[in-house]
């Protein structure tokens, strides 16, 4: 990681690239968000025109190292192949002749893609039939549900130039996929969430970080023993240091790192509860809302109950459902996204009034303030301590 250290990341930031549901609008693009971990970028979902949104944002496309797909509905995945072509120096191929551009240095670190069954087949099929060549490697890992085939690529098409053969088929264990990625600074786990098709929620957890340090309490011992002040950096990392006279100084205990929960579409994310508890940030969809007197499209026959029932029947949530789940997992901050096309994402008076009403519905269930995402909104994820 570019800016990851023993102390964790210099910053954690979420940029919403697309906050629409099934249909994009002039003010909301299809689903995608970028998580910036220091200088690195991880993408979650990649709806149509995501690379256009990246170009308009402050997120650097060349920094993308991992892409996580929650489910295979088009509004979450149709932008993936074009984005890969751009990120991996792609070009149109030729038929009937050897193309030097197919000779790729596979020792280059690949872009890693994680998704449900079919992600690998989708990418391979799309690139094959569009004759798309890439100049750098990528690898596809699939999170296999218990009912999925546990082996194979789920396609008869052969491995493409640039696609690493080391893609894993990751089995579900005890209802979740734990630590599908983990290094010294961060880990990613996933769990199924209920939607109309197989769908995932992801939990990004920063490793424990050094606690706050009271430098003044160490100075007398360091001066007395004439120890080098560099011991301070070791103490700050939580280490214990023995001085020349046998005195042992103990650094502060490490504290929990930040936790971010990013859900795909869902009408019930209960299976991810265990992984998601005490999240610093929960990103939850709120596709439909009942807004009488505020939304001019509200039907006279609608009630809160009928709107919720309709949302659930299509695999989606209302603001109240999102707020209730945030309360259930003791989240610190709730951000709503994936809004119906009837809810624009501009800053007009009407739009702001609608978003305020949606946030209020969620906060009444959550018990705390709620933010409604719009395209290009940035949120810094702060430590709880």
C-alpha positions as YAML, in Angstrom:
chain: A
units: angstrom
residues:
- id: 1
  name: UNK
  ca: [0.00, 0.00, 0.00]
- id: 2
  name: UNK
  ca: [1.38, 3.36, -1.03]
- id: 3
  name: UNK
  ca: [0.66, 5.26, 2.17]
- id: 4
  name: UNK
  ca: [0.03, 2.41, 4.58]
- id: 5
  name: UNK
  ca: [2.32, 2.17, 7.58]
- id: 6
  name: UNK
  ca: [2.39, 0.37, 10.89]
- id: 7
  name: UNK
  ca: [0.21, 3.22, 12.09]
- id: 8
  name: UNK
  ca: [-2.48, 2.44, 9.51]
- id: 9
  name: UNK
  ca: [-3.58, 4.61, 6.62]
- id: 10
  name: UNK
  ca: [-2.91, 8.31, 6.43]
- id: 11
  name: UNK
  ca: [-6.53, 8.70, 5.35]
- id: 12
  name: UNK
  ca: [-9.65, 6.71, 4.51]
- id: 13
  name: UNK
  ca: [-12.07, 8.40, 2.16]
- id: 14
  name: UNK
  ca: [-15.17, 7.35, 0.22]
- id: 15
  name: UNK
  ca: [-16.09, 9.05, -3.05]
- id: 16
  name: UNK
  ca: [-19.50, 8.25, -4.49]
- id: 17
  name: UNK
  ca: [-19.23, 7.94, -8.26]
- id: 18
  name: UNK
  ca: [-22.78, 6.78, -8.92]
- id: 19
  name: UNK
  ca: [-25.81, 6.81, -6.62]
- id: 20
  name: UNK
  ca: [-28.69, 5.80, -8.93]
- id: 21
  name: UNK
  ca: [-30.61, 2.56, -8.92]
- id: 22
  name: UNK
  ca: [-31.83, 0.80, -12.07]
- id: 23
  name: UNK
  ca: [-31.85, 3.80, -14.40]
- id: 24
  name: UNK
  ca: [-29.25, 6.57, -14.43]
- id: 25
  name: UNK
  ca: [-30.35, 10.18, -14.73]
- id: 26
  name: UNK
  ca: [-28.76, 13.49, -15.60]
- id: 27
  name: UNK
  ca: [-27.86, 13.92, -11.90]
- id: 28
  name: UNK
  ca: [-27.11, 10.35, -10.80]
- id: 29
  name: UNK
  ca: [-24.90, 7.75, -12.50]
- id: 30
  name: UNK
  ca: [-25.14, 4.00, -12.09]
- id: 31
  name: UNK
  ca: [-23.73, 2.46, -8.91]
- id: 32
  name: UNK
  ca: [-20.06, 2.79, -8.01]
- id: 33
  name: UNK
  ca: [-17.97, 4.17, -5.20]
- id: 34
  name: UNK
  ca: [-14.25, 4.55, -4.63]
- id: 35
  name: UNK
  ca: [-12.56, 3.84, -1.30]
- id: 36
  name: UNK
  ca: [-9.25, 5.66, -1.04]
- id: 37
  name: UNK
  ca: [-6.85, 4.05, 1.41]
- id: 38
  name: UNK
  ca: [-4.01, 6.51, 1.64]
- id: 39
  name: UNK
  ca: [-2.86, 6.73, -1.97]
- id: 40
  name: UNK
  ca: [-4.53, 3.54, -3.19]
- id: 41
  name: UNK
  ca: [-8.00, 3.14, -4.63]
- id: 42
  name: UNK
  ca: [-10.45, 0.25, -4.32]
- id: 43
  name: UNK
  ca: [-13.63, 0.36, -6.37]
- id: 44
  name: UNK
  ca: [-16.94, -1.09, -5.21]
- id: 45
  name: UNK
  ca: [-19.31, -1.86, -8.10]
- id: 46
  name: UNK
  ca: [-18.80, -0.48, -11.55]
- id: 47
  name: UNK
  ca: [-22.00, 0.54, -13.30]
- id: 48
  name: UNK
  ca: [-22.19, 1.96, -16.79]
- id: 49
  name: UNK
  ca: [-20.01, 5.07, -17.40]
- id: 50
  name: UNK
  ca: [-18.06, 4.67, -14.16]
- id: 51
  name: UNK
  ca: [-14.84, 5.60, -15.95]
- id: 52
  name: UNK
  ca: [-16.46, 8.86, -17.09]
- id: 53
  name: UNK
  ca: [-17.30, 9.60, -13.46]
- id: 54
  name: UNK
  ca: [-13.73, 8.82, -12.44]
- id: 55
  name: UNK
  ca: [-12.44, 11.29, -15.01]
- id: 56
  name: UNK
  ca: [-14.69, 13.99, -13.56]
- id: 57
  name: UNK
  ca: [-13.67, 13.21, -9.97]
- id: 58
  name: UNK
  ca: [-10.51, 13.65, -7.93]
- id: 59
  name: UNK
  ca: [-10.00, 9.86, -7.82]
- id: 60
  name: UNK
  ca: [-6.97, 8.71, -9.82]
- id: 61
  name: UNK
  ca: [-7.92, 5.85, -12.13]
- id: 62
  name: UNK
  ca: [-4.33, 4.66, -12.29]
- id: 63
  name: UNK
  ca: [-4.38, 4.00, -8.55]
- id: 64
  name: UNK
  ca: [-7.14, 1.38, -8.75]
- id: 65
  name: UNK
  ca: [-5.77, -1.88, -7.39]
- id: 66
  name: UNK
  ca: [-8.90, -3.82, -6.47]
- id: 67
  name: UNK
  ca: [-12.50, -3.92, -7.69]
- id: 68
  name: UNK
  ca: [-15.29, -5.51, -5.66]
- id: 69
  name: UNK
  ca: [-18.59, -6.39, -7.35]
- id: 70
  name: UNK
  ca: [-21.62, -6.90, -5.10]
- id: 71
  name: UNK
  ca: [-23.83, -8.63, -7.69]
- id: 72
  name: UNK
  ca: [-24.27, -9.14, -11.40]
- id: 73
  name: UNK
  ca: [-27.16, -6.79, -12.15]
- id: 74
  name: UNK
  ca: [-26.20, -4.53, -15.03]
- id: 75
  name: UNK
  ca: [-26.42, -1.26, -13.11]
- id: 76
  name: UNK
  ca: [-23.57, -2.55, -10.92]
- id: 77
  name: UNK
  ca: [-21.31, -4.22, -13.51]
- id: 78
  name: UNK
  ca: [-21.86, -2.86, -17.05]
- id: 79
  name: UNK
  ca: [-18.95, -0.42, -16.68]
- id: 80
  name: UNK
  ca: [-16.40, -3.03, -15.61]
- id: 81
  name: UNK
  ca: [-14.99, -4.18, -18.96]
- id: 82
  name: UNK
  ca: [-14.54, -0.65, -20.37]
- id: 83
  name: UNK
  ca: [-12.86, 0.43, -17.13]
- id: 84
  name: UNK
  ca: [-10.49, -2.55, -17.21]
- id: 85
  name: UNK
  ca: [-9.59, -1.78, -20.82]
- id: 86
  name: UNK
  ca: [-8.64, 1.77, -19.82]
- id: 87
  name: UNK
  ca: [-6.81, 0.84, -16.61]
- id: 88
  name: UNK
  ca: [-4.88, -2.00, -18.24]
- id: 89
  name: UNK
  ca: [-3.77, -0.11, -21.37]
- id: 90
  name: UNK
  ca: [-6.31, -1.95, -23.49]
- id: 91
  name: UNK
  ca: [-6.79, -1.82, -27.25]
- id: 92
  name: UNK
  ca: [-8.78, -3.41, -30.05]
- id: 93
  name: UNK
  ca: [-7.30, -6.70, -31.20]
- id: 94
  name: UNK
  ca: [-6.97, -8.28, -34.62]
- id: 95
  name: UNK
  ca: [-7.97, -11.69, -35.92]
- id: 96
  name: UNK
  ca: [-6.02, -14.17, -38.01]
- id: 97
  name: UNK
  ca: [-2.55, -13.03, -36.98]
- id: 98
  name: UNK
  ca: [-0.23, -13.00, -33.99]
- id: 99
  name: UNK
  ca: [-0.46, -9.71, -32.13]
- id: 100
  name: UNK
  ca: [2.61, -8.63, -30.20]
- id: 101
  name: UNK
  ca: [0.35, -6.85, -27.75]
- id: 102
  name: UNK
  ca: [-0.77, -10.21, -26.38]
- id: 103
  name: UNK
  ca: [2.68, -10.75, -24.86]
- id: 104
  name: UNK
  ca: [2.22, -9.37, -21.36]
- id: 105
  name: UNK
  ca: [4.58, -9.23, -18.42]
- id: 106
  name: UNK
  ca: [2.58, -11.31, -15.97]
- id: 107
  name: UNK
  ca: [5.00, -10.45, -13.16]
- id: 108
  name: UNK
  ca: [3.40, -7.01, -12.95]
- id: 109
  name: UNK
  ca: [1.03, -6.80, -9.94]
- id: 110
  name: UNK
  ca: [-2.48, -7.42, -11.32]
- id: 111
  name: UNK
  ca: [-5.69, -5.55, -10.70]
- id: 112
  name: UNK
  ca: [-7.67, -7.86, -8.43]
- id: 113
  name: UNK
  ca: [-11.40, -8.32, -9.02]
- id: 114
  name: UNK
  ca: [-13.70, -9.94, -6.45]
- id: 115
  name: UNK
  ca: [-17.30, -10.85, -7.21]
- id: 116
  name: UNK
  ca: [-19.94, -13.58, -7.19]
- id: 117
  name: UNK
  ca: [-20.15, -16.56, -9.52]
- id: 118
  name: UNK
  ca: [-20.22, -15.39, -13.13]
- id: 119
  name: UNK
  ca: [-17.88, -12.41, -12.70]
- id: 120
  name: UNK
  ca: [-15.01, -14.27, -14.38]
- id: 121
  name: UNK
  ca: [-17.22, -15.56, -17.19]
- id: 122
  name: UNK
  ca: [-18.70, -12.10, -17.76]
- id: 123
  name: UNK
  ca: [-15.30, -10.45, -18.12]
- id: 124
  name: UNK
  ca: [-13.87, -13.23, -20.26]
- id: 125
  name: UNK
  ca: [-16.90, -13.30, -22.56]
- id: 126
  name: UNK
  ca: [-17.05, -9.53, -22.96]
- id: 127
  name: UNK
  ca: [-13.36, -9.20, -23.70]
- id: 128
  name: UNK
  ca: [-13.34, -12.20, -26.04]
- id: 129
  name: UNK
  ca: [-16.21, -11.14, -28.26]
- id: 130
  name: UNK
  ca: [-15.14, -7.49, -28.40]
- id: 131
  name: UNK
  ca: [-11.55, -8.55, -29.26]
- id: 132
  name: UNK
  ca: [-10.31, -6.43, -26.36]
- id: 133
  name: UNK
  ca: [-6.62, -6.74, -25.56]
- id: 134
  name: UNK
  ca: [-5.07, -5.54, -22.31]
- id: 135
  name: UNK
  ca: [-1.45, -4.64, -21.76]
- id: 136
  name: UNK
  ca: [-1.26, -5.53, -18.08]
- id: 137
  name: UNK
  ca: [-2.54, -8.43, -15.95]
- id: 138
  name: UNK
  ca: [-5.69, -8.85, -13.92]
- id: 139
  name: UNK
  ca: [-7.06, -11.65, -11.78]
- id: 140
  name: UNK
  ca: [-10.64, -12.60, -10.90]
- id: 141
  name: UNK
  ca: [-11.59, -14.15, -7.56]
- id: 142
  name: UNK
  ca: [-15.12, -15.46, -7.12]
- id: 143
  name: UNK
  ca: [-16.99, -15.80, -3.84]
- id: 144
  name: UNK
  ca: [-18.91, -19.03, -4.28]
- id: 145
  name: UNK
  ca: [-22.20, -19.60, -2.48]
- id: 146
  name: UNK
  ca: [-22.83, -23.14, -1.13]
- id: 147
  name: UNK
  ca: [-25.27, -23.79, -4.00]
- id: 148
  name: UNK
  ca: [-22.69, -22.72, -6.62]
- id: 149
  name: UNK
  ca: [-20.27, -25.08, -8.34]
- id: 150
  name: UNK
  ca: [-17.13, -24.89, -6.22]
- id: 151
  name: UNK
  ca: [-14.65, -25.59, -9.02]
- id: 152
  name: UNK
  ca: [-14.10, -24.31, -12.54]
- id: 153
  name: UNK
  ca: [-14.52, -20.98, -14.31]
- id: 154
  name: UNK
  ca: [-18.24, -21.31, -15.19]
- id: 155
  name: UNK
  ca: [-17.36, -20.70, -18.84]
- id: 156
  name: UNK
  ca: [-15.92, -22.83, -21.63]
- id: 157
  name: UNK
  ca: [-13.93, -19.90, -23.02]
- id: 158
  name: UNK
  ca: [-10.17, -20.23, -22.50]
- id: 159
  name: UNK
  ca: [-8.07, -18.00, -20.29]
- id: 160
  name: UNK
  ca: [-7.32, -14.70, -22.03]
- id: 161
  name: UNK
  ca: [-3.93, -13.00, -22.38]
- id: 162
  name: UNK
  ca: [-3.59, -10.82, -19.32]
- id: 163
  name: UNK
  ca: [-5.90, -12.90, -17.13]
- id: 164
  name: UNK
  ca: [-3.93, -14.54, -14.34]
- id: 165
  name: UNK
  ca: [-4.62, -18.26, -13.80]
- id: 166
  name: UNK
  ca: [-4.31, -17.73, -10.05]
- id: 167
  name: UNK
  ca: [-7.90, -16.54, -9.58]
- id: 168
  name: UNK
  ca: [-9.45, -18.24, -6.55]
- id: 169
  name: UNK
  ca: [-12.87, -19.77, -6.07]
- id: 170
  name: UNK
  ca: [-13.46, -18.83, -2.44]
- id: 171
  name: UNK
  ca: [-15.89, -21.07, -0.54]
- id: 172
  name: UNK
  ca: [-18.27, -19.75, 2.07]
- id: 173
  name: UNK
  ca: [-17.41, -20.91, 5.58]
- id: 174
  name: UNK
  ca: [-19.86, -20.59, 8.47]
- id: 175
  name: UNK
  ca: [-22.06, -18.35, 6.35]
- id: 176
  name: UNK
  ca: [-19.40, -15.78, 5.41]
- id: 177
  name: UNK
  ca: [-16.22, -15.24, 3.42]
- id: 178
  name: UNK
  ca: [-13.64, -14.18, 6.00]
- id: 179
  name: UNK
  ca: [-10.48, -12.32, 5.06]
- id: 180
  name: UNK
  ca: [-10.76, -12.65, 1.29]
- id: 181
  name: UNK
  ca: [-7.95, -10.12, 1.38]
- id: 182
  name: UNK
  ca: [-5.69, -9.34, 4.32]
- id: 183
  name: UNK
  ca: [-2.35, -7.66, 4.84]
- id: 184
  name: UNK
  ca: [-0.67, -5.89, 7.76]
- id: 185
  name: UNK
  ca: [-2.92, -2.84, 7.54]
- id: 186
  name: UNK
  ca: [-6.36, -3.88, 6.31]
- id: 187
  name: UNK
  ca: [-8.63, -6.85, 5.72]
- id: 188
  name: UNK
  ca: [-11.76, -7.46, 3.65]
- id: 189
  name: UNK
  ca: [-14.49, -9.94, 4.50]
- id: 190
  name: UNK
  ca: [-17.88, -10.51, 2.91]
- id: 191
  name: UNK
  ca: [-21.25, -12.04, 3.60]
- id: 192
  name: UNK
  ca: [-24.38, -12.77, 1.58]
- id: 193
  name: UNK
  ca: [-27.21, -10.26, 1.80]
- id: 194
  name: UNK
  ca: [-30.74, -10.88, 0.60]
- id: 195
  name: UNK
  ca: [-31.68, -9.41, -2.78]
- id: 196
  name: UNK
  ca: [-33.47, -10.70, -5.88]
- id: 197
  name: UNK
  ca: [-30.22, -12.36, -7.07]
- id: 198
  name: UNK
  ca: [-27.11, -13.57, -5.19]
- id: 199
  name: UNK
  ca: [-25.62, -10.46, -3.63]
- id: 200
  name: UNK
  ca: [-22.72, -9.55, -1.37]
- id: 201
  name: UNK
  ca: [-21.91, -7.03, 1.30]
- id: 202
  name: UNK
  ca: [-18.27, -6.17, 2.03]
- id: 203
  name: UNK
  ca: [-16.62, -5.20, 5.32]
- id: 204
  name: UNK
  ca: [-13.31, -3.36, 5.17]
- id: 205
  name: UNK
  ca: [-11.50, -3.35, 8.51]
- id: 206
  name: UNK
  ca: [-8.35, -1.43, 9.31]
- id: 207
  name: UNK
  ca: [-5.90, -3.35, 11.50]
- id: 208
  name: UNK
  ca: [-5.48, -2.13, 15.11]
- id: 209
  name: UNK
  ca: [-3.57, 1.14, 15.24]
- id: 210
  name: UNK
  ca: [-1.38, 2.69, 17.95]
- id: 211
  name: UNK
  ca: [-3.20, 4.35, 20.81]
- id: 212
  name: UNK
  ca: [-2.75, 7.97, 21.82]
- id: 213
  name: UNK
  ca: [0.62, 8.57, 23.38]
- id: 214
  name: UNK
  ca: [1.51, 10.87, 26.28]
- id: 215
  name: UNK
  ca: [5.07, 11.79, 25.29]
- id: 216
  name: UNK
  ca: [5.74, 13.72, 28.50]
- id: 217
  name: UNK
  ca: [5.55, 10.67, 30.74]
- id: 218
  name: UNK
  ca: [8.47, 8.98, 28.93]
- id: 219
  name: UNK
  ca: [10.86, 11.96, 28.85]
- id: 220
  name: UNK
  ca: [12.32, 11.65, 32.42]
- id: 221
  name: UNK
  ca: [13.36, 8.00, 31.92]
- id: 222
  name: UNK
  ca: [14.77, 8.67, 28.47]
- id: 223
  name: UNK
  ca: [16.80, 11.66, 29.67]
- id: 224
  name: UNK
  ca: [18.02, 9.85, 32.81]
- id: 225
  name: UNK
  ca: [19.39, 6.93, 30.82]
- id: 226
  name: UNK
  ca: [20.51, 9.13, 27.91]
- id: 227
  name: UNK
  ca: [18.56, 6.91, 25.54]
- id: 228
  name: UNK
  ca: [18.21, 8.02, 21.95]
- id: 229
  name: UNK
  ca: [14.95, 9.82, 21.27]
- id: 230
  name: UNK
  ca: [14.29, 7.33, 18.46]
- id: 231
  name: UNK
  ca: [12.84, 4.99, 21.10]
- id: 232
  name: UNK
  ca: [9.80, 7.26, 21.01]
- id: 233
  name: UNK
  ca: [8.87, 5.98, 17.56]
- id: 234
  name: UNK
  ca: [8.98, 2.38, 18.83]
- id: 235
  name: UNK
  ca: [6.86, 3.27, 21.84]
- id: 236
  name: UNK
  ca: [4.39, 5.04, 19.58]
- id: 237
  name: UNK
  ca: [3.90, 1.75, 17.70]
- id: 238
  name: UNK
  ca: [2.92, 0.10, 20.99]
- id: 239
  name: UNK
  ca: [6.25, -1.67, 21.53]
- id: 240
  name: UNK
  ca: [8.01, -2.14, 24.86]
- id: 241
  name: UNK
  ca: [11.55, -0.79, 25.16]
- id: 242
  name: UNK
  ca: [14.15, -1.74, 27.79]
- id: 243
  name: UNK
  ca: [16.49, 1.10, 28.76]
- id: 244
  name: UNK
  ca: [20.12, 0.77, 29.80]
- id: 245
  name: UNK
  ca: [19.31, 0.66, 33.54]
- id: 246
  name: UNK
  ca: [16.77, -2.12, 33.08]
- id: 247
  name: UNK
  ca: [13.70, 0.12, 33.11]
- id: 248
  name: UNK
  ca: [11.06, -1.12, 30.69]
- id: 249
  name: UNK
  ca: [8.84, 1.44, 29.01]
- id: 250
  name: UNK
  ca: [5.56, 0.28, 27.51]
- id: 251
  name: UNK
  ca: [3.93, 2.02, 24.58]
- id: 252
  name: UNK
  ca: [0.17, 2.67, 24.57]
- id: 253
  name: UNK
  ca: [-2.14, -0.23, 23.81]
- id: 254
  name: UNK
  ca: [-3.29, -0.49, 20.24]
- id: 255
  name: UNK
  ca: [-6.89, 0.48, 19.51]
- id: 256
  name: UNK
  ca: [-9.38, -0.79, 16.96]
- id: 257
  name: UNK
  ca: [-8.98, 0.43, 13.41]
- id: 258
  name: UNK
  ca: [-11.75, 1.87, 11.30]
- id: 259
  name: UNK
  ca: [-14.50, -0.34, 9.84]
- id: 260
  name: UNK
  ca: [-16.49, 0.39, 6.70]
- id: 261
  name: UNK
  ca: [-19.50, -1.69, 5.62]
- id: 262
  name: UNK
  ca: [-20.52, -1.43, 1.95]
- id: 263
  name: UNK
  ca: [-23.71, -3.22, 1.03]
- id: 264
  name: UNK
  ca: [-25.04, -4.14, -2.38]
- id: 265
  name: UNK
  ca: [-28.76, -4.07, -3.10]
- id: 266
  name: UNK
  ca: [-30.76, -5.67, -0.32]
- id: 267
  name: UNK
  ca: [-34.11, -5.99, 1.40]
- id: 268
  name: UNK
  ca: [-32.51, -7.79, 4.36]
- id: 269
  name: UNK
  ca: [-28.78, -7.69, 5.14]
- id: 270
  name: UNK
  ca: [-29.10, -9.76, 8.34]
- id: 271
  name: UNK
  ca: [-26.47, -12.36, 7.34]
- id: 272
  name: UNK
  ca: [-23.72, -9.72, 7.51]
- id: 273
  name: UNK
  ca: [-24.60, -8.55, 11.04]
- id: 274
  name: UNK
  ca: [-21.78, -10.38, 12.78]
- id: 275
  name: UNK
  ca: [-19.11, -8.91, 10.52]
- id: 276
  name: UNK
  ca: [-20.68, -5.45, 10.44]
- id: 277
  name: UNK
  ca: [-21.08, -4.76, 14.18]
- id: 278
  name: UNK
  ca: [-19.81, -1.38, 15.40]
- id: 279
  name: UNK
  ca: [-19.09, -0.10, 11.90]
- id: 280
  name: UNK
  ca: [-17.72, 3.39, 11.70]
- id: 281
  name: UNK
  ca: [-19.50, 3.85, 8.37]
- id: 282
  name: UNK
  ca: [-22.42, 1.91, 6.90]
- id: 283
  name: UNK
  ca: [-23.37, 2.48, 3.26]
- id: 284
  name: UNK
  ca: [-26.88, 1.14, 2.69]
- id: 285
  name: UNK
  ca: [-29.31, 1.43, -0.19]
- id: 286
  name: UNK
  ca: [-32.62, 3.29, 0.11]
- id: 287
  name: UNK
  ca: [-34.23, 2.79, -3.27]
- id: 288
  name: UNK
  ca: [-37.83, 3.69, -2.43]
- id: 289
  name: UNK
  ca: [-39.49, 6.05, 0.05]
- id: 290
  name: UNK
  ca: [-43.00, 7.23, 0.89]
- id: 291
  name: UNK
  ca: [-42.94, 11.03, 0.83]
- id: 292
  name: UNK
  ca: [-46.51, 12.37, 0.82]
- id: 293
  name: UNK
  ca: [-46.67, 16.13, 0.37]
- id: 294
  name: UNK
  ca: [-43.01, 16.23, -0.71]
- id: 295
  name: UNK
  ca: [-42.65, 13.92, -3.69]
- id: 296
  name: UNK
  ca: [-45.16, 14.95, -6.35]
- id: 297
  name: UNK
  ca: [-45.15, 11.42, -7.76]
- id: 298
  name: UNK
  ca: [-46.57, 9.93, -4.56]
- id: 299
  name: UNK
  ca: [-49.68, 7.86, -5.23]
- id: 300
  name: UNK
  ca: [-52.77, 8.57, -3.16]
- id: 301
  name: UNK
  ca: [-53.14, 4.86, -2.49]
- id: 302
  name: UNK
  ca: [-49.62, 4.49, -1.11]
- id: 303
  name: UNK
  ca: [-48.74, 4.18, 2.55]
- id: 304
  name: UNK
  ca: [-45.47, 3.56, 4.35]
- id: 305
  name: UNK
  ca: [-46.45, -0.09, 4.54]
- id: 306
  name: UNK
  ca: [-47.29, -0.49, 0.84]
- id: 307
  name: UNK
  ca: [-44.10, 1.25, -0.28]
- id: 308
  name: UNK
  ca: [-42.02, -0.98, 1.99]
- id: 309
  name: UNK
  ca: [-43.79, -4.09, 0.73]
- id: 310
  name: UNK
  ca: [-43.19, -3.04, -2.89]
- id: 311
  name: UNK
  ca: [-39.53, -2.30, -2.19]
- id: 312
  name: UNK
  ca: [-39.03, -5.69, -0.55]
- id: 313
  name: UNK
  ca: [-40.76, -7.50, -3.40]
- id: 314
  name: UNK
  ca: [-38.13, -6.07, -5.75]
- id: 315
  name: UNK
  ca: [-35.24, -6.80, -3.41]
- id: 316
  name: UNK
  ca: [-34.78, -3.27, -2.10]
- id: 317
  name: UNK
  ca: [-35.02, -1.15, 1.04]
- id: 318
  name: UNK
  ca: [-36.69, 2.01, 2.31]
- id: 319
  name: UNK
  ca: [-34.90, 4.65, 4.41]
- id: 320
  name: UNK
  ca: [-36.54, 3.28, 7.56]
- id: 321
  name: UNK
  ca: [-35.22, -0.22, 6.83]
- id: 322
  name: UNK
  ca: [-31.70, 1.17, 6.36]
- id: 323
  name: UNK
  ca: [-31.94, 3.17, 9.59]
- id: 324
  name: UNK
  ca: [-33.14, 0.14, 11.54]
- id: 325
  name: UNK
  ca: [-30.22, -1.94, 10.31]
- id: 326
  name: UNK
  ca: [-27.73, 0.81, 11.17]
- id: 327
  name: UNK
  ca: [-29.12, 0.84, 14.70]
- id: 328
  name: UNK
  ca: [-28.98, -2.95, 14.88]
- id: 329
  name: UNK
  ca: [-25.25, -3.06, 14.12]
- id: 330
  name: UNK
  ca: [-24.47, 0.03, 16.23]
- id: 331
  name: UNK
  ca: [-23.07, 1.95, 13.26]
- id: 332
  name: UNK
  ca: [-21.59, 5.37, 13.95]
- id: 333
  name: UNK
  ca: [-22.50, 6.92, 10.59]
- id: 334
  name: UNK
  ca: [-25.12, 5.91, 8.01]
- id: 335
  name: UNK
  ca: [-24.96, 7.05, 4.39]
- id: 336
  name: UNK
  ca: [-27.80, 6.19, 2.01]
- id: 337
  name: UNK
  ca: [-27.38, 5.58, -1.72]
- id: 338
  name: UNK
  ca: [-28.93, 3.74, -4.71]
- id: 339
  name: UNK
  ca: [-31.92, 6.04, -5.09]
- id: 340
  name: UNK
  ca: [-34.82, 5.64, -7.48]
- id: 341
  name: UNK
  ca: [-34.63, 7.74, -10.66]
- id: 342
  name: UNK
  ca: [-37.55, 9.78, -9.31]
- id: 343
  name: UNK
  ca: [-35.21, 11.30, -6.70]
- id: 344
  name: UNK
  ca: [-32.74, 13.64, -8.49]
- id: 345
  name: UNK
  ca: [-29.30, 14.23, -7.06]
- id: 346
  name: UNK
  ca: [-28.79, 17.91, -7.85]
- id: 347
  name: UNK
  ca: [-28.84, 20.84, -5.43]
- id: 348
  name: UNK
  ca: [-32.14, 22.33, -6.50]
- id: 349
  name: UNK
  ca: [-34.55, 23.31, -3.74]
- id: 350
  name: UNK
  ca: [-36.92, 20.46, -4.64]
- id: 351
  name: UNK
  ca: [-34.16, 17.84, -4.69]
- id: 352
  name: UNK
  ca: [-32.69, 18.98, -1.40]
- id: 353
  name: UNK
  ca: [-36.13, 18.90, 0.22]
- id: 354
  name: UNK
  ca: [-36.67, 15.31, -0.96]
- id: 355
  name: UNK
  ca: [-33.26, 14.16, 0.25]
- id: 356
  name: UNK
  ca: [-33.80, 15.85, 3.61]
- id: 357
  name: UNK
  ca: [-37.10, 14.00, 3.99]
- id: 358
  name: UNK
  ca: [-35.47, 10.66, 3.08]
- id: 359
  name: UNK
  ca: [-32.68, 11.29, 5.60]
- id: 360
  name: UNK
  ca: [-35.24, 12.16, 8.28]
- id: 361
  name: UNK
  ca: [-37.11, 8.88, 7.76]
- id: 362
  name: UNK
  ca: [-33.88, 6.95, 8.17]
- id: 363
  name: UNK
  ca: [-32.68, 8.95, 11.17]
- id: 364
  name: UNK
  ca: [-35.95, 8.35, 13.00]
- id: 365
  name: UNK
  ca: [-35.24, 4.62, 12.85]
- id: 366
  name: UNK
  ca: [-31.49, 4.99, 13.40]
- id: 367
  name: UNK
  ca: [-31.56, 7.52, 16.21]
- id: 368
  name: UNK
  ca: [-28.81, 9.66, 14.72]
- id: 369
  name: UNK
  ca: [-28.14, 11.90, 11.75]
- id: 370
  name: UNK
  ca: [-28.09, 10.36, 8.28]
- id: 371
  name: UNK
  ca: [-26.46, 11.51, 5.04]
- id: 372
  name: UNK
  ca: [-27.93, 10.99, 1.57]
- id: 373
  name: UNK
  ca: [-25.17, 10.48, -0.98]
- id: 374
  name: UNK
  ca: [-25.01, 12.28, -4.29]
- id: 375
  name: UNK
  ca: [-22.56, 11.77, -7.13]
- id: 376
  name: UNK
  ca: [-19.01, 13.02, -6.33]
- id: 377
  name: UNK
  ca: [-19.72, 13.40, -2.62]
- id: 378
  name: UNK
  ca: [-16.62, 12.72, -0.48]
- id: 379
  name: UNK
  ca: [-16.74, 11.36, 3.06]
- id: 380
  name: UNK
  ca: [-13.68, 11.05, 5.29]
- id: 381
  name: UNK
  ca: [-13.81, 8.08, 7.65]
- id: 382
  name: UNK
  ca: [-12.46, 9.24, 10.98]
- id: 383
  name: UNK
  ca: [-11.29, 7.16, 13.91]
- id: 384
  name: UNK
  ca: [-13.81, 6.74, 16.71]
- id: 385
  name: UNK
  ca: [-11.17, 7.64, 19.31]
...
